[in-house]
């Protein structure tokens, strides 16, 4: 987890509307070390607590000119459409009534101020009059409440900025025995000015202690915090009507389940880019950091990399279009808006005003946009030599690293011959593996959050001949199996599927089917994420203007309409797919699974589908593999260190406060590093970076050890013949 603000966006890919701290912010009883620091700097309002206005400066009634965006011309139509789709088509068929309105009210306020630090209790009391009427308002398409709340929020942000800046420069005592509340579920809105100032004083102490732990010089730390809070205030005032509507309506959709959401036109565009893995742009990954747009890295083969001047950690402070277009200042600009300025049509020129890393004077780079292939987001393969056969030669294992299940939907619909798809890419890799005479395949689904359901079914079909891959139940309780209908397989040899707690949705469909068919071995964390629901994407523009060829872009609703089940009949919802062989990992203990999310749909079962297990895995083999792995893990120094880190994390994870005594803070900080570093690692690996196909570490090596044991069991070598021959 990043301690500094990290809102990543491929300038030419996915814009960063969420922060890397979401899993910490949206949880109740969990350890939140990096949470507070990042929350105060996040692009969406996430930070500290305020309360009653200053004694002599009572805030006026909410004014129309407070700097909040004005309602968009299509807000009413969009709101009505979202409400209608939710009530008619969501899997649960729940009405939007007074009870749902109250849930929505709370969700929206927390989306702006999750730690209850800006709004005051008096603000909340003022909003309560409309709480039970939000359901009635949305039926009319009335979203004025969102603008009312945001207007007050912006007033509070502006009001608190002078206090924050004063506290940053004030002398603070780091020996006083006091603590800060980090559990959002137990925080309260400030009821007085004294209480509000005390909350902010503690938050600034926390910020400064974090900087101390990161060994930032005192003056630099204060400068950084000043800029952070000023930038936050400025970005909040830059919120657009589309962004506000997305936040407001997604607060409603989240009350149905965690995966139903409203996408603004910009978010929808980025989603489609992610699925087809290509776009036009310069090929750069960006993050927003204390007001500056910073280059994280360049896409291999992209326009910026070929140009050669732009480097990682350079800061973009201005963007101009063409050779002579106005240079627009991007300091403190919303990252999404910077992305829009940089992205553009192929063969056009964008001018970047850049402060190179280590320099102070800006330079102007003119870069011609080009087609960007997001190669690092697609399936990639590598043959790894590991272990030793009886003849002394190494085992050759084909490893496929699969970050997501992608498909160029537009290309497929248009009948393009070479549209991008997961299955096509993996089939090519398997064909190449066979030519290299591999002994087994490891499919690495760690950190794969899912994607295209059809691709999950088709990809499973590369390993099984025919039969049901997943069963799907709709809102009418009708269950339908979805089969692999293509005869034959691309790989019929030994298969190991590597998973972790971040393997979700489509990943779980594949892993569950492979396990039910006893086609391969599941290795990794104790279980996958536990997302067993199916979402459909409904383009609102096309829904509302079906008779028009060029429907306006109004965004889309991603709505849960079905729940999926394994061929065995068990849902992966909440429980996930359990590993056959568990490798100790702190991610198993992080509160990042489906069961940790608010309003998650319940687990259940349906009757099993008709299918024939292959018997490549049986209980006796699994038990022996577990035993061998446990013996190795118990003597491995790295796993020993990880076990200690897990124990420390489990001891602290339910703490609701953090000490602000410097010595105690430092101790807790160091103890909390393991979970933070693990999540940071996961985030970095899941981003479109120049990561290797195979990252050799103690965890991967043990996965390979299990794979070799499995190969030996199947071949009757290494004393495992009896287990291999046992019936399932």
N, C-alpha and C positions, 0 to 999 in steps of 0.2 A: 504494500500500500504506500502510495506516495505521500510524503509529508508536505510537499508543496503542491500547489494547485496544478492539476494535470487533467486537462480536458483535451484529449487527442482528437485529431481529425485528419484523415487523409485529405489534403487539399483537393484532391481529386477523387476522394472516396467518401468516407463516412464522416459527416460533420459531427463534432463532439458536443452534444447537448447534455450529456451526463458526465459526471465526474467519476474518477477511479475509486471514489470512496463510497459508492452507493451501498455496497454490502454491509458497510459498517454503519452508515447513517440510518438505514431503514430497519434496523434491528432493535430489539428491546434489550434483553438480558445478554449482552455480549461485550467482549473486550473491544474498546474503541480507541486505541492509542492514536492512530493517525487521524481519526475522525474529526476531532475538534479543530485541529489546525487547518485541515483542508476545508472543513465546513465553513469556516470564516472567510475563506477565499474562493469559494466555489462560484461557478458561473451562474448557476441557479441559486436563488436565495437560500442559503443554508447557514446559518451562523447564529450567533449569540442572542441573548435575551434582553428585551427592553421592557418598559412598563409604563407607568404614568408619565405624562409629559413634565418638563421642568416646572418648578413651582411658579415661576413668573412667566412662563411661556406655554400656556395651554394651547394645544393644537386646535385650529379652527375646524369647522365641519369640512368634510372632504370636498375639495374643489375640483372643478373640471380641468383646470389648467395646472395640475400638480405634476405634470411631466409624464403621466401614464399614456400609453397608446390609445388611440381612438378606435371604437368598434369598426370592424371591417364590414364591407357591404354584403358579404355572404355569411356572416356569423349566424344569423337566424336560421337560414336554410341548412347549414351544417349541423347546428345543434339539434334541430328537429329530426334530421336524418339519423344522427348518432343515437338519439333517444329511441327512435323507432326500431333501428336494427338491434339495439340491446334488448329491448323487450320482446321482439318477435323471433330473433334468431340466435341469441346466446344459448349455450348448452343448458344452463340452469333455468331458463325461462322465468326469471325473477322480475316482478314489476318494479318500476321506479316510483316508490311511494314515500311516505313521510319517513319511515325507518331508513330507507336508502338515502334520502335527502340528508338526514343527520349524519350518516356515515360519510357521505360526499362532502359535507361541510367540513368535517374534521380533516379529511384527506387533503382538501385543497389548502386549508390553512397550513397544514404541516408541509405541504409541498413548497411553500414559500419560506416558512420559518420553522424547520423541523425541531430545532432545539429551543424554541420558544424564547427567542432573545430580542426580537425586534418588536413584535406586537406586544401590547400590554393587556392586562385583564380588562381594562376599560374598553379597549378596541374590540375584544372578543364579545363583551357584553353588548356593544353597539351593533355587532353583526348578527347576534342571536335572533333578532326579530325576523330575519329572512331564512333562518335555518330550515324550518319545516316547510317552507314554500319553494325550495329550490326545485322540487319535482314538478310543481305546477308551472314555474317559470320556464323550465326547459321544454315543456310541452308546447309553449308558445314561441320557443326559440329565443327567449329573453336571457342573455348572458351578462346583463349589466352588473350583476353581483361580482363577477370576476374583476371588472374594471374598478368597482368601488373598493374592493379589498386591495388590489394592487396599488391604487392611488394612496390609500392609507399606509401601505407598506413602504412606498417610496418616501412619504413624509417621515416615517420613523427612521429609515436609513439615513436621510439627510440630517435629521435631528441628532442622531447618535454619533455621526462622524466627528464633530468637534470634541465630544467626550472621549472617544476612542483615541484620537490624536493626542489629547492631553494626557491620558493614562499611559500611552506608549513612552512619552518623555518624562513621566513622573518617576521619582524614586520609589521602588517597590521592595518590600521585605520578603525574601525567600526563605526565611527561617520560621515565620509564623505558622503555627499548626492549623492549617485549613486545607480544604479540598474543593474540587470542582466536580459537579454532577455531569456524567457523560452518558447516562441512560435517558433517552428522550421520553420514555414512557413514564418516568417519575418526575420529569421537570415540570415546572408550573410557570404560568405567565406572571411576570412581575406585577405587584399590586401597588407599589409606591416608587417614588423617584430614588429614595435611598436604596431600596432593594435592587432596582435596575442598575444603579451605579456599582453596587457591590458585585453583581453578576458580571458586568463588563470588566471590572478590576481583576477578577479572578481569571477571566478569559485572556486578558492581555498578559497576565502572569504566566498562564499556560503557554501562550504563543512565544513569549521570551524564553521560557524554559526549554521549549522545543528547539529554538534557535541555539541555545547553549549546548544542548545535547548534540546538535549538528556542528558544533564548534564554529559557529558564525560569530565574527567580532561584534561587540556590543553595538557600535555605531552603525555598522552594516545591517545588523538585525533590526534596529529601530527604523532605519530607512526602508528596509524591505516591508515591514509591517505598515508603515505610513502609505507606501505605494499600494500595497495589497488592499487596504480598506478604501482608499480613494478610487482605485480601479473597480472594486466591487460596486461602489455606489454609482459610478459612471455607467457600468455595464447594466445595472438594474434599470437605469433610466433609458437604456437603449433597447429594452425588451419590445419586440414588435407585437402587433395585434395577433399575428399567426402564432407566435410563441406563447402568448398568454392564453389564447383559445386552446392550444394543444395542452398546456398545463392544466387548464380548468376542466376540459372534457376528459382528459386522461385520469384526472382525480376521480371522476365519475366511473369511468370504465374499470379502474383498479378496484372498485368496490364490488365488482362482479367476480373477478379473479385477477391474479397478478399479471397475466399475459394478454389481457384485452386492453387495447390502447387506441387512442386517436393519433394519427400522424398528420401533421401539417403538410402542405405541398412540398416544402423543403425536405422534411424528414422522409417523405415518401420517395422523393427523387434519390436520396442517399441510400435508402433501402434497396431500391432497384439496382443501383450501382453495385452495391455489395453482392447481390445475387448474380449479376452477370460478370462480375470481376473485371470490368473495363469501363473506361470513360475517357473524356478528353480533358487534358490539364497539363501541369508541369511535372507531376510525380513527386510530391513532397508530403511528408507527414508533419503536422503541426501540433503544437500545444500552446495553451494560453498560460503564461507564467508571470504573475505580478504585473499585469497590464501590457506585457509584450507578447507578440506572436513569435514563437521561437521554432526554428526548424529542428525536428527530432531526428529525422533521417530522410534520405532520398530513395525513391523507388528505383531499383536496378533497371537500367535501360531506359528510364524516363527522360523527359526533355531536360529537366534540371541537372540530372546526373551527367548527361551527355554534354551540356553546356560547360560544366566543370567549375563554375565560380561559386555557386551556392553551397554552403557547408553546414553540417550539423552544428547546432547551437548558435548559428547566426540568428539575428533578430530582424524581423520584417517590420518596418515602421511606416511604410507607405506603399500604395499600390496604384498604378496608373494603367490605363487601357491604350493599346496601340503605341505608336512612337511619340505621339504628342498629347495624349489625353491627360487631363488633370490628375496630379498626384494626390491621392486621398490619404490623409493621415490615419493610420490604423492603431496607434497607441491607445490602449484602453478600449478598443473596439471589440464587440462581441465576436468570438471566434467564428461563429457561423457566418457572420457578415464578411469577415476577412476571407473565408473559404470561397464565398460567392464571388468576391472580387477577383480572386486568383484563378478560379476555375473558368473555363470558357471554351469556345469552339476551336477545333483543330486548325492549325496553321495561322491562328491569330497571335498577336504579340501582347504580352503582359510585361509591364515595367515594375520591378520591385526595388523599393528603397530599403537597403539592407545595412545594418550595422554588423560587420563581420565579427566573429568571436575574437575577443582579445583586443578589439579596436574601439574607438569612440566616434570616428568620423564616418558618416554614412556613404554608401556607394550605390549607384544605380545599375541594376542588371536587367537587360532586356532579354526575355526568354520566349521563344516561339512554342506555343502549346502544341501538344501532339497526343495521339492515342496512347493511353496508359493501360498496360496489361498488369493487373494485380497478381503477378506470378506467385508471390509469397503467400497468397491466400488460397492457392489451389493445391490439390494433392501433389505430393512430391515423394519420390522413392529413393532408396539407397540400399545396396547390398552390404551387409555387415558380416565379417568373418569373426566367429566367436566359438570358444570351446574347442574340443578335440574329439574326433571320431576314433573308433578302434584302430583305424589304419594310420592314425597320426595327423590326418588332414583336418582343417577347421570346418565346423559347420558354417554354411552360408545361409544367412537369414535375410530375406527381403523385407525391409521396413517401409511401410507407407505412412507418412505423416499427413493426416487429414484434418485441417483446421475447421472446416465447415462443410455442409451439404449444399452445394450451390448449383444453380441452373440459370442460364440466360433464357428467361421465360419468353421474352419478346422474340429472340432468335428462333426458339423452338416453334412458336406460333406462326412465324413467318416462313417456316420450312427451310431455314438456313442449314446448309450441309455440315458446317463445322461450329455450331453453337456450343458454348461452354457448358460442360456438365461434369459432375463428380464421377458418375459411372463411366463415362467415356475416358476420362483421365486415368482412373484407377485400372480400367481394363488394359490400357496401353502399358501401364506400369507392370501389371501382372504378366502380360505377354513378354515384356523385356526380362522380368525375373526368370521366367521359365527358360529363356534362351541362355541365362547365366547359371543354369543348373542349381537353383537354390534348394535348400532342404525344408524350409518352412517360411511362413509369412507372419509378420507382426503388423497388425493394423493399429496404429496409435491414434486413439480418439480422445486423448487427454485434452482438456480445455475446448473441446468441440461442442459448442452450444446448440448445434442442430442446424436447421435450415429447411430445405425442400423435402417434404414427405415422399413424393414420388421417387426422388433420387435415393432416399434411404431404402425403399423397397427394391429398386433396381440394383443398387449396390449389393444388398444382401443376396440377390440372385446370382451374383458372380461367384458365390461360395456354396449355394445350395441349388439342387436341380430344379425342382418345382415345388410349389406348395404355398400355404399361407405364411406371410411374413408378419402381418399385423392385423388385428381386428379393430374395427372402429364402431363406436356406439354414438348415435346422434341424440338430439334433444327429445325425440320421440321414443327413445329406448330401443331403437332398432339396431341390431348388431350385424355388421357385414365384414367378412374377411377380405383382405386385399392380398392377392397372391403374386408370387413371382411366376410369370407365365412363360418366360423364355426358357426353353430346354437347354440343358448343358450348363457347365460352369467354366469360369476362367481359371480357377485354382481349386483343385480337389485334394491338395496335400494338407499337412498340419497347419493350423491357424491359431494364433493367439491375438486376442483383442485387449489392448491396454486402455484402461479407463481411469478417471478420477472423479471427484465430486463435481467438477465443472463439465463433465460429459452429460449433455442434456438432450431431451426431445428426440430428434431423428437419430442421434447417437445411441439412445436407449432402445429405440426400435430395432436397430441393427444388432446391438449387443444382446438384447433379450431374445431375439430370434435365433441367433447363433447358439446361445445357451440352451434354449428349449429344444432345438434340433440336435443338441449334443454334437454340434459340428466343430466347435472350437472351444478354447479355454479363455475365460475372462480373468484378467489379472490387473491389480491396481488397488485403489482405495477400497474401503469396505463396501461402497455402493456408489452408483451414479447419482446425478442431481435429483431425480424424482419428478421430472416434468412429463406427465402423461396425457397432455391435452393437445388438441389440434386446433390451430388458428387458420382462418381464411381471411384474405385481404380483399376488402370491398372498396373499390375506387368510388368515392362519393360523387365526383364529377360525372362519371359514366352512369352511375346509378340514378342521378337526378336528371340528367339530360340525355336519356337513351336515344332520342330521336335525332340528335345532332352528331355529325361526324367529328367535329372538333369540340368536345366537351371541355369546359373550363377545369383547371386544376384546383380542386377543393380539398385535396388531401384524401385520406383513407382511414377506415376503421379496421384494425386487426382484431378480430373477434373470435373468441373460443366457441366453436360450434360442435365439437366432437371430443370424445375421449378415446384414447387408443389403449389396446390390450395386447399382450403377448399371445402367440399361438396357444400357450398353455391356459389362457384365460385370465391370468393375473394382470392387473394394471401396473404400469411403472409409476403411476402417480403417487407421490410422497415417498414411497419405499425405494424407487429406483431399481436398478439391476445389481444384484449383489455379486461381488467377485468370487470366483472359485478359489483363487489364492490371493489373500490380502497382503499388501506390502505396507508397513507402517508409514504414515504420512500425516503431517499436521493438517492437510486439507480435509481429511476425514472428520476433523474436529471443528473446523470453521463453520459458523452459522450461515452457510451460503446455499443450503439445499432448499428444495421446494417447501419442505415442512417448516422452514424458518420464515416464509413469506406470509404476509397478511392475506386472508381470504382465499387461501389455496383450496382447491376442490378436493374432496375426500377420496380415499383409496377404496376400490371395490373390485369385484371379479365378474367375469362372464363365463359361460360354458366354454370349455376348450374347443379349438378348431380341430378338424381332422387333418393330421399330419403324421409323418413317419420319422421319428428320430433316427439319426445316423449312427449313434453310438461311438463317435470318435472320443468322447470323454465319458468316464464313468466314475462312480463315487470312490472306488478303491484307488484309482489313479489320482484323483483330486486329493484324497487324504494323504497319499504318499508325497505328492508334490508340496502340499502344505507343510508336512513334516520336514522335508529336505530344506525348504525355504526358511522355515523358522530356525533351523539349526544354523544356517548361514547368517541370517539376520542377527541372531543372538551374539555372534562373535564379530560382527562388523562394527568397527569404530564409528563410522558415519551414522549408521542406524542407531547406535547407542546414544550419540549426541542428539539425534532427532527425538529419541524417546524421552530424554531429559527435557528437551524444549517443549514437547507435547505435554509432559507432566506440569511444567511451569504454566503453560498456557491454560490448561484445564483448571488449575488452581485459581487463576485470576479472571477467567472469562466472564464470570457472573458478577464481577465487581461493578458497582454503579457509580463509584467516585474514583478520582485520581488525586493523590496527595500533591499539594503545591509546595511542600517543603523540598528544597532542592535535592538534598541527599536521598530522601525517600523517592522522589520523582525519578532520579537517575537510576535507582535500583529497579523500580518498576519498568522504566523505559527499556533498560537492557533485557529484562525478563520478557518483555512484550515484543522484542525484535523478531523472534522466530516466526510468529504468525504474520507479522507485517511483511517480512522479507519473503515469505512463502507466497503471499497474495501479490506482492509486487512482481515476483517472478512469474506468477500465473498471468498477470495482466500483460507483462511484456511479451510473454510467449504467445498470447492470444492476439496481439496486435500484428499488423502486417509489417513485419520487420525482417531484417536479413538474418533470420535464425537458421541454423543448420537443420537439415532433415532429421539427423540423429544427434542429440546432445548426450554425450557419454558422461554419466555421473553414476554414483553408487546406486541410485534408484533404478535407472535404466539397466545397469549391469545386472542387478538382481532379477529384473524382468527377463533379461536374456538367459540368466541361469535357470529360471523356471522353464523358459522355452526349450532349452537344451534338455532338461530333465524330461519334459513332455515328449520331445522327439525320441529320446532314448526309450521311454516307456512304450511308445508306439512301435518302435523297431525291435523291442525285446532286449535292448542292451542295458547295461548298468544295473542288472538285478531287478529290473522293473517289469519283466515279462509277465509274471503272474498277474500283476495289477492290470496291465494293458489288455490281457486276454479275458479279464472278468467281464461278465455281462453288465450292462447299464442298470 
